[in-house]
Amino acid sequence: MKKLFTSLTLCSIMLTSCAQSSAQPVFVYSGDYNKNRDSGLSLKSDIPVDFVPEDYKIVSIGDSLTQGVGDSTKRGGYLPYLEEHLEKEKGVKDAQFLNFGVSGNRTSQLLKRLDKDEVKEAIGNTDMVIITIGGNDIMKVVRENFTTLDLSDFDKQRKVYEQNLISILDLIRAENPQTTIILVGLYNPFSKWFANVKELDMIMEGWNEKSKAILSMYEETYFVDIAETFKTTEENLLYKDYFHPNDKGYELMALKVYEILRKQALPTLSETKYALRKEENYYNE
């Protein structure tokens, strides 16, 4: 701006010397005008955080919903649909997924797998961790108490689930304090076939509420509620085993995850990546 002001001053002098005989008025730039121009240039230098598209690394961990059981394409359940949604975002250049889903895993088994070097390294270098877990914890209760099933049985197992979920989140945070964590909630796969058994909906709702309460203890954590998606639709969203999602179920599940990412998680994550990029550029200059 200093050079611009100097150039304008020289031009004014030249114009004055060339036009002395014609006595034409000479325009002189005031301090206020230059102040306004400075302000305008400063505004233009504020680049939006999504101006430069970023690469995002995403680790998915959990049970069969992460592995993609019921997906006829064998591409990984909800993940390819989510990848397509994300890569349409202006600020996303490439969404790179690592899938560590294992069918049948309960929270206790996921805890053990989080101690493996491969998983720890992936979490340590990721922008986001997406978790599906808890469904098999509930099914454990159903299998072990099928003939004498009582609500108290689910309460006991839920306490185990809560402690394990806290440990899972602690382990993720220990490996990567800055990563964004997404927990996909539970749905009732029996709601369409056993609509009169309201207790099952109550159980799922209670577990989801406890999950939300636990997530509130940690920063940059988000809950994705998919229960209503599977409960209210007239379309069949379940695989032939009547438990896992089918292709359409995974597609809608991905949409729910994407909505939370787009509205809540991505704006904050984009700002963080933008700030880190500015800091790197500063030190590299």
C-alpha atoms as an extended CHARMM CRD file, in Angstrom:
* protein
*
       285  EXT
         1         1  MET       CA              0.0000000000        0.0000000000        0.0000000000  PROA      1               0.0000000000
         2         2  LYS       CA              2.9760000000        2.2370000000        0.7400000000  PROA      2               0.0000000000
         3         3  LYS       CA              4.2390000000        1.6820000000       -2.8340000000  PROA      3               0.0000000000
         4         4  LEU       CA              0.7720000000        2.4320000000       -4.1930000000  PROA      4               0.0000000000
         5         5  PHE       CA              0.6160000000        5.7110000000       -2.2750000000  PROA      5               0.0000000000
         6         6  THR       CA              4.1430000000        6.6730000000       -3.4780000000  PROA      6               0.0000000000
         7         7  SER       CA              3.2100000000        5.9530000000       -7.0960000000  PROA      7               0.0000000000
         8         8  LEU       CA              0.0610000000        8.0230000000       -6.8040000000  PROA      8               0.0000000000
         9         9  THR       CA              2.0680000000       10.9010000000       -5.3250000000  PROA      9               0.0000000000
        10        10  LEU       CA              4.5980000000       10.8000000000       -8.1900000000  PROA      10              0.0000000000
        11        11  CYS       CA              1.7690000000       10.7610000000      -10.7140000000  PROA      11              0.0000000000
        12        12  SER       CA              0.2280000000       13.7930000000       -9.0330000000  PROA      12              0.0000000000
        13        13  ILE       CA              3.5160000000       15.6730000000       -9.2090000000  PROA      13              0.0000000000
        14        14  MET       CA              3.9780000000       14.7930000000      -12.8780000000  PROA      14              0.0000000000
        15        15  LEU       CA              0.4390000000       15.8210000000      -13.7160000000  PROA      15              0.0000000000
        16        16  THR       CA              0.9120000000       19.0760000000      -11.8430000000  PROA      16              0.0000000000
        17        17  SER       CA              4.1140000000       19.9650000000      -13.7030000000  PROA      17              0.0000000000
        18        18  CYS       CA              2.6010000000       19.0650000000      -17.0660000000  PROA      18              0.0000000000
        19        19  ALA       CA             -0.6210000000       20.9890000000      -16.4930000000  PROA      19              0.0000000000
        20        20  GLN       CA              0.6500000000       24.1910000000      -14.8590000000  PROA      20              0.0000000000
        21        21  SER       CA             -0.0980000000       26.3100000000      -17.9200000000  PROA      21              0.0000000000
        22        22  SER       CA             -3.6900000000       25.0660000000      -18.2030000000  PROA      22              0.0000000000
        23        23  ALA       CA             -4.3800000000       25.7320000000      -14.5300000000  PROA      23              0.0000000000
        24        24  GLN       CA             -6.4340000000       22.5310000000      -14.2470000000  PROA      24              0.0000000000
        25        25  PRO       CA             -7.2340000000       21.3820000000      -10.7170000000  PROA      25              0.0000000000
        26        26  VAL       CA             -5.1380000000       18.4810000000       -9.4210000000  PROA      26              0.0000000000
        27        27  PHE       CA             -6.8280000000       15.7090000000       -7.4510000000  PROA      27              0.0000000000
        28        28  VAL       CA             -5.1180000000       15.1040000000       -4.1190000000  PROA      28              0.0000000000
        29        29  TYR       CA             -5.7260000000       11.8140000000       -2.2280000000  PROA      29              0.0000000000
        30        30  SER       CA             -6.7210000000       12.4140000000        1.3590000000  PROA      30              0.0000000000
        31        31  GLY       CA             -5.6620000000       10.3360000000        4.3540000000  PROA      31              0.0000000000
        32        32  ASP       CA             -9.2470000000        9.1710000000        4.9310000000  PROA      32              0.0000000000
        33        33  TYR       CA             -9.5400000000        7.8820000000        1.3950000000  PROA      33              0.0000000000
        34        34  ASN       CA             -6.3720000000        5.8610000000        1.7000000000  PROA      34              0.0000000000
        35        35  LYS       CA             -7.6060000000        4.5500000000        5.0440000000  PROA      35              0.0000000000
        36        36  ASN       CA            -10.7630000000        3.2560000000        3.3830000000  PROA      36              0.0000000000
        37        37  ARG       CA             -8.7360000000        1.6430000000        0.6100000000  PROA      37              0.0000000000
        38        38  ASP       CA             -6.5440000000       -0.0640000000        3.2200000000  PROA      38              0.0000000000
        39        39  SER       CA             -9.6300000000       -1.4670000000        4.8810000000  PROA      39              0.0000000000
        40        40  GLY       CA            -10.9720000000       -2.7590000000        1.5860000000  PROA      40              0.0000000000
        41        41  LEU       CA             -7.7490000000       -4.5520000000        0.7220000000  PROA      41              0.0000000000
        42        42  SER       CA             -7.6610000000       -6.1090000000        4.1770000000  PROA      42              0.0000000000
        43        43  LEU       CA            -11.1240000000       -7.5650000000        3.7360000000  PROA      43              0.0000000000
        44        44  LYS       CA            -10.1820000000       -9.1400000000        0.4230000000  PROA      44              0.0000000000
        45        45  SER       CA             -7.2230000000      -10.8930000000        2.0670000000  PROA      45              0.0000000000
        46        46  ASP       CA             -9.5220000000      -12.8340000000        4.4290000000  PROA      46              0.0000000000
        47        47  ILE       CA             -9.8000000000      -16.1020000000        2.4990000000  PROA      47              0.0000000000
        48        48  PRO       CA            -12.7130000000      -18.4130000000        3.4420000000  PROA      48              0.0000000000
        49        49  VAL       CA            -11.6680000000      -21.5240000000        5.3460000000  PROA      49              0.0000000000
        50        50  ASP       CA            -13.0310000000      -23.7760000000        2.5780000000  PROA      50              0.0000000000
        51        51  PHE       CA            -11.3910000000      -21.8190000000       -0.2550000000  PROA      51              0.0000000000
        52        52  VAL       CA             -8.6310000000      -24.4280000000       -0.5120000000  PROA      52              0.0000000000
        53        53  PRO       CA            -10.1540000000      -27.9640000000       -0.4650000000  PROA      53              0.0000000000
        54        54  GLU       CA             -8.6170000000      -30.2560000000        2.1360000000  PROA      54              0.0000000000
        55        55  ASP       CA             -7.9350000000      -33.9740000000        2.2740000000  PROA      55              0.0000000000
        56        56  TYR       CA             -9.6910000000      -35.7130000000        5.1660000000  PROA      56              0.0000000000
        57        57  LYS       CA             -8.5570000000      -38.9450000000        6.7880000000  PROA      57              0.0000000000
        58        58  ILE       CA            -11.3820000000      -40.8750000000        8.4470000000  PROA      58              0.0000000000
        59        59  VAL       CA            -11.1000000000      -44.0180000000       10.5720000000  PROA      59              0.0000000000
        60        60  SER       CA            -14.2460000000      -46.1140000000       11.0660000000  PROA      60              0.0000000000
        61        61  ILE       CA            -14.2610000000      -48.6080000000       13.9340000000  PROA      61              0.0000000000
        62        62  GLY       CA            -16.8930000000      -50.8510000000       15.4610000000  PROA      62              0.0000000000
        63        63  ASP       CA            -19.1490000000      -53.7600000000       14.6210000000  PROA      63              0.0000000000
        64        64  SER       CA            -20.9830000000      -55.2210000000       11.6260000000  PROA      64              0.0000000000
        65        65  LEU       CA            -22.5280000000      -51.8620000000       10.7190000000  PROA      65              0.0000000000
        66        66  THR       CA            -19.0200000000      -50.5690000000       10.0660000000  PROA      66              0.0000000000
        67        67  GLN       CA            -17.9260000000      -53.7600000000        8.3300000000  PROA      67              0.0000000000
        68        68  GLY       CA            -21.0410000000      -53.5290000000        6.1410000000  PROA      68              0.0000000000
        69        69  VAL       CA            -22.8980000000      -56.8030000000        6.7480000000  PROA      69              0.0000000000
        70        70  GLY       CA            -26.0270000000      -56.7580000000        4.5660000000  PROA      70              0.0000000000
        71        71  ASP       CA            -24.4390000000      -54.6100000000        1.8650000000  PROA      71              0.0000000000
        72        72  SER       CA            -24.9980000000      -56.4380000000       -1.4330000000  PROA      72              0.0000000000
        73        73  THR       CA            -22.2020000000      -54.4760000000       -3.1180000000  PROA      73              0.0000000000
        74        74  LYS       CA            -19.6010000000      -55.5430000000       -0.5180000000  PROA      74              0.0000000000
        75        75  ARG       CA            -18.1660000000      -52.0180000000       -0.5810000000  PROA      75              0.0000000000
        76        76  GLY       CA            -18.3830000000      -51.3490000000        3.1500000000  PROA      76              0.0000000000
        77        77  GLY       CA            -21.9590000000      -50.5530000000        4.1830000000  PROA      77              0.0000000000
        78        78  TYR       CA            -22.6160000000      -46.8350000000        4.7370000000  PROA      78              0.0000000000
        79        79  LEU       CA            -19.0350000000      -45.6930000000        4.0950000000  PROA      79              0.0000000000
        80        80  PRO       CA            -19.0450000000      -45.4080000000        0.2650000000  PROA      80              0.0000000000
        81        81  TYR       CA            -22.2910000000      -43.4010000000        0.4010000000  PROA      81              0.0000000000
        82        82  LEU       CA            -20.7680000000      -41.1110000000        3.0180000000  PROA      82              0.0000000000
        83        83  GLU       CA            -17.6210000000      -40.6990000000        0.9270000000  PROA      83              0.0000000000
        84        84  GLU       CA            -19.7060000000      -39.5880000000       -2.0660000000  PROA      84              0.0000000000
        85        85  HSD       CA            -21.5480000000      -37.0050000000        0.0430000000  PROA      85              0.0000000000
        86        86  LEU       CA            -18.3630000000      -35.6010000000        1.5680000000  PROA      86              0.0000000000
        87        87  GLU       CA            -16.4820000000      -35.2630000000       -1.7050000000  PROA      87              0.0000000000
        88        88  LYS       CA            -19.2710000000      -33.0740000000       -3.0610000000  PROA      88              0.0000000000
        89        89  GLU       CA            -18.5160000000      -30.5520000000       -0.3090000000  PROA      89              0.0000000000
        90        90  LYS       CA            -16.6870000000      -27.4340000000       -1.5000000000  PROA      90              0.0000000000
        91        91  GLY       CA            -14.0030000000      -27.7210000000        1.1770000000  PROA      91              0.0000000000
        92        92  VAL       CA            -13.3300000000      -31.4470000000        0.7490000000  PROA      92              0.0000000000
        93        93  LYS       CA            -10.8130000000      -32.5670000000       -1.8490000000  PROA      93              0.0000000000
        94        94  ASP       CA            -10.5560000000      -36.2490000000       -0.9160000000  PROA      94              0.0000000000
        95        95  ALA       CA            -12.1570000000      -38.3190000000        1.8700000000  PROA      95              0.0000000000
        96        96  GLN       CA             -9.8980000000      -41.2510000000        2.7050000000  PROA      96              0.0000000000
        97        97  PHE       CA            -11.4860000000      -44.0240000000        4.7790000000  PROA      97              0.0000000000
        98        98  LEU       CA             -9.8790000000      -46.8230000000        6.7840000000  PROA      98              0.0000000000
        99        99  ASN       CA            -12.4170000000      -49.4590000000        7.8240000000  PROA      99              0.0000000000
       100       100  PHE       CA            -11.7400000000      -51.4380000000       11.0170000000  PROA      100             0.0000000000
       101       101  GLY       CA            -15.2460000000      -52.8330000000       11.4580000000  PROA      101             0.0000000000
       102       102  VAL       CA            -15.5920000000      -56.4280000000       12.6990000000  PROA      102             0.0000000000
       103       103  SER       CA            -18.9400000000      -58.1960000000       12.7020000000  PROA      103             0.0000000000
       104       104  GLY       CA            -20.1320000000      -59.3110000000       16.1290000000  PROA      104             0.0000000000
       105       105  ASN       CA            -17.9050000000      -56.9750000000       18.1200000000  PROA      105             0.0000000000
       106       106  ARG       CA            -19.1380000000      -55.7410000000       21.4730000000  PROA      106             0.0000000000
       107       107  THR       CA            -17.6460000000      -52.7830000000       23.3340000000  PROA      107             0.0000000000
       108       108  SER       CA            -15.3180000000      -55.0950000000       25.2760000000  PROA      108             0.0000000000
       109       109  GLN       CA            -13.9150000000      -56.5610000000       22.0480000000  PROA      109             0.0000000000
       110       110  LEU       CA            -13.5250000000      -53.1490000000       20.4260000000  PROA      110             0.0000000000
       111       111  LEU       CA            -11.4940000000      -52.0620000000       23.4510000000  PROA      111             0.0000000000
       112       112  LYS       CA             -9.0230000000      -54.8790000000       22.8450000000  PROA      112             0.0000000000
       113       113  ARG       CA             -8.7040000000      -54.0550000000       19.1500000000  PROA      113             0.0000000000
       114       114  LEU       CA             -7.9660000000      -50.4230000000       19.9420000000  PROA      114             0.0000000000
       115       115  ASP       CA             -4.7410000000      -51.6390000000       21.5420000000  PROA      115             0.0000000000
       116       116  LYS       CA             -3.4300000000      -52.9980000000       18.2330000000  PROA      116             0.0000000000
       117       117  ASP       CA             -0.5950000000      -50.9970000000       16.6780000000  PROA      117             0.0000000000
       118       118  GLU       CA             -2.2870000000      -50.7520000000       13.2750000000  PROA      118             0.0000000000
       119       119  VAL       CA             -5.4410000000      -49.2420000000       14.7350000000  PROA      119             0.0000000000
       120       120  LYS       CA             -3.5650000000      -46.9430000000       17.1220000000  PROA      120             0.0000000000
       121       121  GLU       CA             -1.4010000000      -45.6030000000       14.3020000000  PROA      121             0.0000000000
       122       122  ALA       CA             -4.4390000000      -44.9640000000       12.0940000000  PROA      122             0.0000000000
       123       123  ILE       CA             -6.2640000000      -43.0980000000       14.8650000000  PROA      123             0.0000000000
       124       124  GLY       CA             -3.1640000000      -41.0670000000       15.6510000000  PROA      124             0.0000000000
       125       125  ASN       CA             -3.0810000000      -39.7230000000       12.0760000000  PROA      125             0.0000000000
       126       126  THR       CA             -6.7770000000      -39.2210000000       11.3750000000  PROA      126             0.0000000000
       127       127  ASP       CA             -9.0320000000      -36.1810000000       11.2780000000  PROA      127             0.0000000000
       128       128  MET       CA            -12.1190000000      -38.0970000000       12.3390000000  PROA      128             0.0000000000
       129       129  VAL       CA            -13.1600000000      -41.3640000000       14.0080000000  PROA      129             0.0000000000
       130       130  ILE       CA            -16.6420000000      -42.7720000000       13.3460000000  PROA      130             0.0000000000
       131       131  ILE       CA            -17.9130000000      -45.4950000000       15.6930000000  PROA      131             0.0000000000
       132       132  THR       CA            -20.7670000000      -47.9990000000       15.4760000000  PROA      132             0.0000000000
       133       133  ILE       CA            -20.9860000000      -50.1060000000       18.6320000000  PROA      133             0.0000000000
       134       134  GLY       CA            -23.5150000000      -51.3270000000       21.2080000000  PROA      134             0.0000000000
       135       135  GLY       CA            -25.9100000000      -53.4540000000       19.1760000000  PROA      135             0.0000000000
       136       136  ASN       CA            -24.1180000000      -56.6680000000       20.0590000000  PROA      136             0.0000000000
       137       137  ASP       CA            -24.0040000000      -55.6810000000       23.7360000000  PROA      137             0.0000000000
       138       138  ILE       CA            -27.7990000000      -55.6590000000       23.6610000000  PROA      138             0.0000000000
       139       139  MET       CA            -27.9910000000      -58.8980000000       21.6810000000  PROA      139             0.0000000000
       140       140  LYS       CA            -25.8010000000      -60.5430000000       24.3190000000  PROA      140             0.0000000000
       141       141  VAL       CA            -28.5590000000      -59.9020000000       26.8530000000  PROA      141             0.0000000000
       142       142  VAL       CA            -31.2230000000      -61.2780000000       24.5190000000  PROA      142             0.0000000000
       143       143  ARG       CA            -29.2960000000      -64.4770000000       23.8110000000  PROA      143             0.0000000000
       144       144  GLU       CA            -28.3470000000      -65.1700000000       27.4230000000  PROA      144             0.0000000000
       145       145  ASN       CA            -31.7950000000      -64.4380000000       28.8950000000  PROA      145             0.0000000000
       146       146  PHE       CA            -34.1140000000      -65.3090000000       26.0280000000  PROA      146             0.0000000000
       147       147  THR       CA            -36.6760000000      -67.2960000000       28.0670000000  PROA      147             0.0000000000
       148       148  THR       CA            -36.6070000000      -65.0590000000       31.1620000000  PROA      148             0.0000000000
       149       149  LEU       CA            -35.9130000000      -61.6750000000       29.6060000000  PROA      149             0.0000000000
       150       150  ASP       CA            -36.3540000000      -58.7440000000       31.9950000000  PROA      150             0.0000000000
       151       151  LEU       CA            -35.6550000000      -55.0140000000       31.7360000000  PROA      151             0.0000000000
       152       152  SER       CA            -33.2320000000      -55.2580000000       34.6540000000  PROA      152             0.0000000000
       153       153  ASP       CA            -31.0090000000      -57.5120000000       32.5280000000  PROA      153             0.0000000000
       154       154  PHE       CA            -30.5870000000      -54.7160000000       30.0200000000  PROA      154             0.0000000000
       155       155  ASP       CA            -29.8430000000      -52.1980000000       32.7880000000  PROA      155             0.0000000000
       156       156  LYS       CA            -26.9750000000      -54.3310000000       34.0700000000  PROA      156             0.0000000000
       157       157  GLN       CA            -25.4380000000      -54.7070000000       30.6350000000  PROA      157             0.0000000000
       158       158  ARG       CA            -25.9210000000      -51.0080000000       29.9100000000  PROA      158             0.0000000000
       159       159  LYS       CA            -23.6890000000      -50.1260000000       32.8650000000  PROA      159             0.0000000000
       160       160  VAL       CA            -20.9750000000      -52.3250000000       31.3620000000  PROA      160             0.0000000000
       161       161  TYR       CA            -21.5390000000      -50.6280000000       28.0000000000  PROA      161             0.0000000000
       162       162  GLU       CA            -21.2180000000      -47.1780000000       29.5700000000  PROA      162             0.0000000000
       163       163  GLN       CA            -17.8880000000      -47.9530000000       31.2300000000  PROA      163             0.0000000000
       164       164  ASN       CA            -16.5520000000      -49.5210000000       28.0600000000  PROA      164             0.0000000000
       165       165  LEU       CA            -17.6560000000      -46.5650000000       25.9380000000  PROA      165             0.0000000000
       166       166  ILE       CA            -15.8390000000      -44.1720000000       28.2760000000  PROA      166             0.0000000000
       167       167  SER       CA            -12.7100000000      -46.3170000000       27.9880000000  PROA      167             0.0000000000
       168       168  ILE       CA            -13.0330000000      -46.3570000000       24.1730000000  PROA      168             0.0000000000
       169       169  LEU       CA            -13.2580000000      -42.5740000000       24.0330000000  PROA      169             0.0000000000
       170       170  ASP       CA            -10.3400000000      -42.2080000000       26.4500000000  PROA      170             0.0000000000
       171       171  LEU       CA             -8.1520000000      -44.4650000000       24.3080000000  PROA      171             0.0000000000
       172       172  ILE       CA             -9.0170000000      -42.5240000000       21.1440000000  PROA      172             0.0000000000
       173       173  ARG       CA             -8.2470000000      -39.2270000000       22.8660000000  PROA      173             0.0000000000
       174       174  ALA       CA             -4.9550000000      -40.6110000000       24.1870000000  PROA      174             0.0000000000
       175       175  GLU       CA             -3.8570000000      -41.4250000000       20.6280000000  PROA      175             0.0000000000
       176       176  ASN       CA             -5.2110000000      -38.2400000000       19.0730000000  PROA      176             0.0000000000
       177       177  PRO       CA             -6.3600000000      -35.3780000000       21.3460000000  PROA      177             0.0000000000
       178       178  GLN       CA             -7.5940000000      -33.2590000000       18.4030000000  PROA      178             0.0000000000
       179       179  THR       CA             -9.5440000000      -35.7660000000       16.3280000000  PROA      179             0.0000000000
       180       180  THR       CA            -13.2850000000      -35.3990000000       15.8260000000  PROA      180             0.0000000000
       181       181  ILE       CA            -15.3150000000      -38.3340000000       17.1690000000  PROA      181             0.0000000000
       182       182  ILE       CA            -18.6880000000      -39.4200000000       15.7490000000  PROA      182             0.0000000000
       183       183  LEU       CA            -20.8200000000      -42.0650000000       17.4910000000  PROA      183             0.0000000000
       184       184  VAL       CA            -23.6870000000      -43.5760000000       15.4880000000  PROA      184             0.0000000000
       185       185  GLY       CA            -26.5990000000      -44.4340000000       17.7630000000  PROA      185             0.0000000000
       186       186  LEU       CA            -28.5570000000      -47.6700000000       18.0550000000  PROA      186             0.0000000000
       187       187  TYR       CA            -31.7450000000      -48.5300000000       16.1990000000  PROA      187             0.0000000000
       188       188  ASN       CA            -34.3690000000      -51.1740000000       16.9880000000  PROA      188             0.0000000000
       189       189  PRO       CA            -34.2490000000      -53.7750000000       14.1970000000  PROA      189             0.0000000000
       190       190  PHE       CA            -37.3900000000      -55.4120000000       15.5890000000  PROA      190             0.0000000000
       191       191  SER       CA            -39.6020000000      -52.3150000000       15.5680000000  PROA      191             0.0000000000
       192       192  LYS       CA            -41.2870000000      -53.1400000000       12.2450000000  PROA      192             0.0000000000
       193       193  TRP       CA            -41.9790000000      -56.7800000000       13.1000000000  PROA      193             0.0000000000
       194       194  PHE       CA            -42.7630000000      -56.3540000000       16.8060000000  PROA      194             0.0000000000
       195       195  ALA       CA            -44.3650000000      -52.9320000000       16.8520000000  PROA      195             0.0000000000
       196       196  ASN       CA            -46.3820000000      -53.7750000000       19.9600000000  PROA      196             0.0000000000
       197       197  VAL       CA            -43.3080000000      -54.5170000000       22.0760000000  PROA      197             0.0000000000
       198       198  LYS       CA            -42.6640000000      -50.9590000000       23.2390000000  PROA      198             0.0000000000
       199       199  GLU       CA            -40.0420000000      -52.0710000000       25.7590000000  PROA      199             0.0000000000
       200       200  LEU       CA            -37.5320000000      -52.6070000000       22.9650000000  PROA      200             0.0000000000
       201       201  ASP       CA            -37.8720000000      -48.9980000000       21.8500000000  PROA      201             0.0000000000
       202       202  MET       CA            -37.4690000000      -47.8800000000       25.4700000000  PROA      202             0.0000000000
       203       203  ILE       CA            -34.2680000000      -49.9070000000       25.8110000000  PROA      203             0.0000000000
       204       204  MET       CA            -32.7170000000      -48.4530000000       22.6620000000  PROA      204             0.0000000000
       205       205  GLU       CA            -33.7470000000      -44.9390000000       23.6370000000  PROA      205             0.0000000000
       206       206  GLY       CA            -32.2580000000      -45.3520000000       27.1200000000  PROA      206             0.0000000000
       207       207  TRP       CA            -28.9370000000      -46.5860000000       25.7410000000  PROA      207             0.0000000000
       208       208  ASN       CA            -28.8100000000      -43.7560000000       23.2020000000  PROA      208             0.0000000000
       209       209  GLU       CA            -29.4900000000      -41.1540000000       25.8860000000  PROA      209             0.0000000000
       210       210  LYS       CA            -26.6520000000      -42.5320000000       28.0120000000  PROA      210             0.0000000000
       211       211  SER       CA            -24.3670000000      -42.4060000000       24.9760000000  PROA      211             0.0000000000
       212       212  LYS       CA            -25.2180000000      -38.7370000000       24.4390000000  PROA      212             0.0000000000
       213       213  ALA       CA            -24.5180000000      -37.9690000000       28.0970000000  PROA      213             0.0000000000
       214       214  ILE       CA            -21.1100000000      -39.6420000000       27.8930000000  PROA      214             0.0000000000
       215       215  LEU       CA            -20.2020000000      -37.8220000000       24.6670000000  PROA      215             0.0000000000
       216       216  SER       CA            -21.0340000000      -34.5000000000       26.3310000000  PROA      216             0.0000000000
       217       217  MET       CA            -18.0500000000      -35.0960000000       28.6320000000  PROA      217             0.0000000000
       218       218  TYR       CA            -15.6610000000      -34.7840000000       25.6750000000  PROA      218             0.0000000000
       219       219  GLU       CA            -14.9750000000      -31.9560000000       23.2370000000  PROA      219             0.0000000000
       220       220  GLU       CA            -15.5090000000      -32.3560000000       19.4880000000  PROA      220             0.0000000000
       221       221  THR       CA            -17.7800000000      -35.3820000000       19.8230000000  PROA      221             0.0000000000
       222       222  TYR       CA            -21.0790000000      -35.7940000000       17.9720000000  PROA      222             0.0000000000
       223       223  PHE       CA            -23.9930000000      -38.2310000000       18.1520000000  PROA      223             0.0000000000
       224       224  VAL       CA            -25.8970000000      -39.4490000000       15.0810000000  PROA      224             0.0000000000
       225       225  ASP       CA            -29.4530000000      -40.5850000000       15.8220000000  PROA      225             0.0000000000
       226       226  ILE       CA            -30.6220000000      -43.1760000000       13.2800000000  PROA      226             0.0000000000
       227       227  ALA       CA            -33.3920000000      -44.7810000000       15.3860000000  PROA      227             0.0000000000
       228       228  GLU       CA            -36.2450000000      -42.8210000000       13.8020000000  PROA      228             0.0000000000
       229       229  THR       CA            -34.9820000000      -43.5220000000       10.2990000000  PROA      229             0.0000000000
       230       230  PHE       CA            -35.4510000000      -47.2600000000       10.7650000000  PROA      230             0.0000000000
       231       231  LYS       CA            -38.6410000000      -46.9190000000       12.8100000000  PROA      231             0.0000000000
       232       232  THR       CA            -40.8400000000      -44.5440000000       10.8310000000  PROA      232             0.0000000000
       233       233  THR       CA            -40.2060000000      -45.4450000000        7.1930000000  PROA      233             0.0000000000
       234       234  GLU       CA            -42.6540000000      -47.6320000000        5.2750000000  PROA      234             0.0000000000
       235       235  GLU       CA            -39.8160000000      -48.9450000000        3.1280000000  PROA      235             0.0000000000
       236       236  ASN       CA            -37.9650000000      -52.0500000000        4.2480000000  PROA      236             0.0000000000
       237       237  LEU       CA            -34.4560000000      -50.9920000000        5.3000000000  PROA      237             0.0000000000
       238       238  LEU       CA            -33.2910000000      -54.3390000000        6.6540000000  PROA      238             0.0000000000
       239       239  TYR       CA            -31.2910000000      -57.1440000000        5.1260000000  PROA      239             0.0000000000
       240       240  LYS       CA            -32.8080000000      -60.6320000000        4.8210000000  PROA      240             0.0000000000
       241       241  ASP       CA            -31.5560000000      -61.4620000000        8.3450000000  PROA      241             0.0000000000
       242       242  TYR       CA            -33.9760000000      -58.7860000000        9.6510000000  PROA      242             0.0000000000
       243       243  PHE       CA            -31.1960000000      -57.2940000000       11.7510000000  PROA      243             0.0000000000
       244       244  HSD       CA            -28.6210000000      -55.5080000000        9.5970000000  PROA      244             0.0000000000
       245       245  PRO       CA            -29.3890000000      -52.6930000000        7.1500000000  PROA      245             0.0000000000
       246       246  ASN       CA            -29.8140000000      -53.4640000000        3.4590000000  PROA      246             0.0000000000
       247       247  ASP       CA            -28.4210000000      -51.2110000000        0.7260000000  PROA      247             0.0000000000
       248       248  LYS       CA            -31.1520000000      -48.6170000000        1.1930000000  PROA      248             0.0000000000
       249       249  GLY       CA            -30.7240000000      -48.7570000000        4.9560000000  PROA      249             0.0000000000
       250       250  TYR       CA            -27.0050000000      -48.0390000000        4.6680000000  PROA      250             0.0000000000
       251       251  GLU       CA            -27.6760000000      -45.2510000000        2.1880000000  PROA      251             0.0000000000
       252       252  LEU       CA            -30.0420000000      -43.5020000000        4.6220000000  PROA      252             0.0000000000
       253       253  MET       CA            -27.6780000000      -44.1760000000        7.5130000000  PROA      253             0.0000000000
       254       254  ALA       CA            -24.8660000000      -42.4540000000        5.5870000000  PROA      254             0.0000000000
       255       255  LEU       CA            -27.1440000000      -39.4880000000        4.9170000000  PROA      255             0.0000000000
       256       256  LYS       CA            -27.8070000000      -39.0490000000        8.6460000000  PROA      256             0.0000000000
       257       257  VAL       CA            -24.0720000000      -39.1700000000        9.4030000000  PROA      257             0.0000000000
       258       258  TYR       CA            -23.3710000000      -36.7060000000        6.6060000000  PROA      258             0.0000000000
       259       259  GLU       CA            -25.9750000000      -34.2400000000        7.8950000000  PROA      259             0.0000000000
       260       260  ILE       CA            -24.2900000000      -34.1260000000       11.2980000000  PROA      260             0.0000000000
       261       261  LEU       CA            -20.8720000000      -33.7200000000        9.6900000000  PROA      261             0.0000000000
       262       262  ARG       CA            -22.0090000000      -30.9560000000        7.3400000000  PROA      262             0.0000000000
       263       263  LYS       CA            -23.9380000000      -28.9530000000        9.9360000000  PROA      263             0.0000000000
       264       264  GLN       CA            -21.8150000000      -29.4640000000       13.0440000000  PROA      264             0.0000000000
       265       265  ALA       CA            -18.4960000000      -31.2840000000       12.7220000000  PROA      265             0.0000000000
       266       266  LEU       CA            -17.0370000000      -30.1200000000        9.3870000000  PROA      266             0.0000000000
       267       267  PRO       CA            -17.2260000000      -26.3340000000       10.0090000000  PROA      267             0.0000000000
       268       268  THR       CA            -15.1780000000      -26.6690000000       13.1990000000  PROA      268             0.0000000000
       269       269  LEU       CA            -12.7940000000      -29.1820000000       11.6550000000  PROA      269             0.0000000000
       270       270  SER       CA            -12.3110000000      -26.9730000000        8.5840000000  PROA      270             0.0000000000
       271       271  GLU       CA            -11.3830000000      -24.0180000000       10.7810000000  PROA      271             0.0000000000
       272       272  THR       CA             -8.8600000000      -26.1640000000       12.6530000000  PROA      272             0.0000000000
       273       273  LYS       CA             -7.2250000000      -27.4100000000        9.4440000000  PROA      273             0.0000000000
       274       274  TYR       CA             -7.2160000000      -23.8490000000        8.0400000000  PROA      274             0.0000000000
       275       275  ALA       CA             -5.4990000000      -22.5160000000       11.1670000000  PROA      275             0.0000000000
       276       276  LEU       CA             -2.8790000000      -25.2690000000       11.0060000000  PROA      276             0.0000000000
       277       277  ARG       CA             -2.2450000000      -24.5320000000        7.3330000000  PROA      277             0.0000000000
       278       278  LYS       CA             -1.7600000000      -20.8260000000        8.0610000000  PROA      278             0.0000000000
       279       279  GLU       CA              0.6280000000      -21.6730000000       10.8860000000  PROA      279             0.0000000000
       280       280  GLU       CA              2.6580000000      -23.9900000000        8.6470000000  PROA      280             0.0000000000
       281       281  ASN       CA              2.8380000000      -21.3380000000        5.9310000000  PROA      281             0.0000000000
       282       282  TYR       CA              3.9770000000      -18.7790000000        8.4980000000  PROA      282             0.0000000000
       283       283  TYR       CA              6.8730000000      -20.9220000000        9.6790000000  PROA      283             0.0000000000
       284       284  ASN       CA              7.8060000000      -21.9740000000        6.1410000000  PROA      284             0.0000000000
       285       285  GLU       CA              8.1310000000      -18.4080000000        4.8920000000  PROA      285             0.0000000000
